[in-house]
Amino acid sequence: MNVAIIGTGYVGTVTGACFAELGHNVVCVDIDSRKVDLINAGIPPIHEPELAELLKKHARAGLRATVDYNDAIPSSDIAFICVGTPSDEDGRIDLSIVRSASESIGDALKLADRDSYHVVVVKSTVVPGTTENVVAPLVRGERDDVGIAMNPEFLREGKAVYDFMNPDKIVIGGDPRSAGMVARLYEKIPCKATLTDIRTAEMIKYANNSFLATKISYANEIGNICKKLEIDVYEVMSAIGKDFRISEHFLNAGAGFGGSCFPKDVKALIGKAEELGYDPLILRAVVRVNEEQPMRMIELLVKQIGDVRGRRIAILGLAFKNDTDDIREARSIPVIRKLLGMGASVAAYDPLAAENMRTVFPDVEYCQSAADALSGADGCLIMTEWDEFRSLDREFDAMNEIVVIDGRRAVSLDRGVYEGICW
Ligand code: NAD
């Protein structure tokens, strides 16, 4: 099938590359010509394992990119909206990018052959009602022969290609004809699609992410209580995870969740609930625990070393999780902001995300290795669970004094001061 992908960020690029791998003809559209040029050169615009191989294989063969909607949409059978859906300043969903992409699709569809059937699919995470009330009127215009569907994405950054090709669920909302066309795209993937209506598909994505975020905040809350009782929360969670009703996943207590999805999705669902006159008590608590959690790292540090003014603090890990360069809502951000505000000097190291973080904190010292960041440091905070941190050992000896506060249970140290945030 001829597929158009609108927006070539984490979701769009991976979706485009994977559909090309599944044998479809893909054209990606982005307003950012830098990303378009990179994709056409077979180079991923973001860091994601396995993506470079796929782009190299398919660029300019089954996959190309353009900034021109008119070049992509009229000849496509199906177009996926994969643009960002950030939070506005009140935490509610900001649909301005979705609106703008929908308008551009609508304009380009005016040029399409009148006899052809087109389906526009929303893959971006949008609150229930958006696809039918916002996207559909804009893409259809005067045309009633444009099908609409909703196909939320569940991939994890850092494992995005694997997750796309090996999903545990594919959810498609829409009328039988449109949803059937979307389902055919995934035919070669051995996973039975869940077919439903559009609003339910939209809600499934929010319920899914909010539940996972709730598990993490729950583990953190139990972890904070365990810490006071000198109980190892990891032992507790490992045991309760054996209960099949709970499962062992997403119970790692630590510095909290970040990323482009959980924080904004939970807030967007809170905003939608408020709009409907419902006060979402659990979701509010999930956000509150998550916002307070990284600050506990600083409390523990100050308890150990006192005033941080003028002291060198090593931050190991900037990305919101390992295997990605994405720093959106990373827990390292409020921690660095607070430390700088307290007069500390911050020496940071991350294998991938330093360049992205430089745009947020230009005055931080970005080091080439964990050893460089630790050298001469008065304290160290571990903010991301990078594998390479697990083998750190002698590097800590170069600190002024070994004081390590671990927010991810990434290292184990048998000397100096080592404290886990929740253990
Ligand atoms: P992103 O910000 O990485 O990418 C969005 C892309 O859209 C950018 O390249 C941007 O230049 C482009 N864009 C902006 N306006 C455009 C326009 N008018 N026309 C064409 N392109 C335009 O976003 P993302 O992380 O890929 O997320 C996209 C959506 O998928 C969001 O709704 C997100 O919640 C959801 N989602 C993300 C993930 C994830 O792990 N990142 C997982 C599941 C779902």
Residues whose N, C-alpha, C, O or C-beta is under 5 A from the ligand:
A	BS01	NAD	I6 G7 T8 G9 Y10 V11 G12 V29 D30 I31 D32 C82 V83 G84 T85 I97 S100 A101 K123 S124 T125 E153 F154 L155 R156 E157 S260
